[in-house]
Amino acid sequence: MAGSREDATLIVELAKWGSMIGLDEASRLIWSEDFDPDAAEATDRPIQAQLMFYETIGTFVRNELLDRDLVYDWLWVEGVWGRVGPAAKRAREKAGVPQLYENFESLAAGQRLAAAAPA
């Protein structure tokens, strides 16, 4: 299924929301040379913004409310998970909730598989 105009509208709204929660600053932080994924915590405001944003997108994709391929064309989900995933996994362990951020992780894993698949 190809992305629809409805998907495009949702992406624009998600981009606006990302701006409202400071995703631009959070992105600059996680891509800076001195960022340490092993020291970051899920409760750090920039990390929390990334986790919440991508978990929401993953939830929309999982529930077929947003086209997966369109998301993969828009965002490097796998790359962001690589930076903030360690904090998410530690938060899961600490909370004892294995489902925490599972939709974000699943979306990232799917992007990795899609990139590895022959065209």
C-alpha positions as CSV (number, residue, x, y, z in Angstrom):
1,M,0.0,0.0,0.0
2,A,1.4,3.4,-1.0
3,G,1.3,6.3,1.3
4,S,-1.8,8.5,1.0
5,R,-2.5,12.2,1.3
6,E,-3.9,11.4,4.8
7,D,-0.4,9.9,5.6
8,A,1.2,13.0,4.3
9,T,-1.0,15.2,6.4
10,L,-0.2,13.1,9.5
11,I,3.5,13.4,8.8
12,V,3.2,17.2,8.6
13,E,1.4,17.2,12.0
14,L,4.0,14.9,13.5
15,A,6.8,17.2,12.2
16,K,5.0,20.1,13.9
17,W,4.7,18.2,17.1
18,G,8.3,17.2,16.9
19,S,9.2,20.9,16.8
20,M,7.0,21.6,19.8
21,I,8.7,19.0,21.9
22,G,12.2,20.2,21.0
23,L,13.1,17.3,18.6
24,D,15.5,19.6,16.7
25,E,17.6,20.3,19.8
26,A,17.3,16.6,20.9
27,S,18.6,15.5,17.4
28,R,21.5,17.9,17.6
29,L,22.4,16.4,21.0
30,I,22.2,12.7,20.0
31,W,24.3,13.3,16.8
32,S,27.0,15.4,18.6
33,E,30.4,13.9,18.8
34,D,30.4,13.9,22.6
35,F,27.1,12.1,23.0
36,D,27.5,8.8,24.8
37,P,24.5,6.4,24.2
38,D,25.7,4.3,27.1
39,A,25.5,7.2,29.6
40,A,22.2,8.7,28.4
41,E,19.0,8.1,30.4
42,A,15.5,7.8,29.1
43,T,14.5,10.5,31.6
44,D,16.9,13.0,30.1
45,R,14.6,15.6,28.4
46,P,16.2,15.3,24.9
47,I,16.3,11.5,25.0
48,Q,12.7,11.4,26.3
49,A,11.6,13.6,23.4
50,Q,13.2,11.2,20.9
51,L,11.7,8.1,22.6
52,M,8.2,9.5,22.8
53,F,8.2,10.8,19.2
54,Y,9.5,7.6,17.6
55,E,7.4,5.4,19.9
56,T,4.3,7.3,18.7
57,I,5.3,6.9,15.0
58,G,5.9,3.2,15.6
59,T,2.5,2.8,17.2
60,F,0.8,4.5,14.3
61,V,2.7,2.2,11.8
62,R,2.0,-0.9,13.9
63,N,-1.7,-0.1,13.9
64,E,-1.7,0.7,10.2
65,L,-2.5,4.4,10.7
66,L,0.6,5.5,8.9
67,D,2.4,4.0,5.9
68,R,5.6,2.2,7.0
69,D,7.5,2.8,3.7
70,L,6.6,6.5,3.8
71,V,8.0,6.7,7.4
72,Y,11.2,4.9,6.3
73,D,11.6,7.4,3.4
74,W,11.2,10.3,5.8
75,L,13.1,9.2,8.9
76,W,16.3,7.2,9.7
77,V,14.5,5.3,12.5
78,E,17.3,2.7,12.8
79,G,20.0,5.3,13.3
80,V,18.1,7.2,16.0
81,W,17.3,3.9,17.8
82,G,21.1,3.1,17.7
83,R,21.7,6.4,19.7
84,V,18.8,6.3,22.2
85,G,18.0,2.6,22.2
86,P,20.5,1.8,25.0
87,A,18.7,4.3,27.3
88,A,15.3,2.7,26.4
89,K,16.6,-0.8,27.1
90,R,17.9,0.3,30.5
91,A,14.5,2.0,31.3
92,R,12.8,-1.3,30.4
93,E,14.9,-3.2,32.8
94,K,14.6,-0.7,35.6
95,A,10.8,-0.5,35.2
96,G,10.4,-4.2,34.6
97,V,8.3,-3.4,31.5
98,P,9.5,-5.2,28.4
99,Q,6.9,-3.5,26.2
100,L,8.4,0.0,26.9
101,Y,9.4,1.6,23.6
102,E,8.8,-1.7,21.7
103,N,7.1,0.0,18.8
104,F,10.1,2.2,18.2
105,E,12.5,-0.7,18.4
106,S,10.3,-2.8,16.0
107,L,10.1,0.1,13.5
108,A,13.9,0.4,13.6
109,A,14.4,-3.3,13.2
110,G,12.1,-3.3,10.2
111,Q,14.0,-0.5,8.6
112,R,17.2,-2.4,9.0
113,L,15.6,-5.5,7.3
114,A,14.1,-3.4,4.5
115,A,17.5,-1.8,3.8
116,A,19.2,-5.2,3.7
117,A,16.6,-6.7,1.3
118,P,17.4,-6.9,-2.3
119,A,15.7,-4.3,-4.4
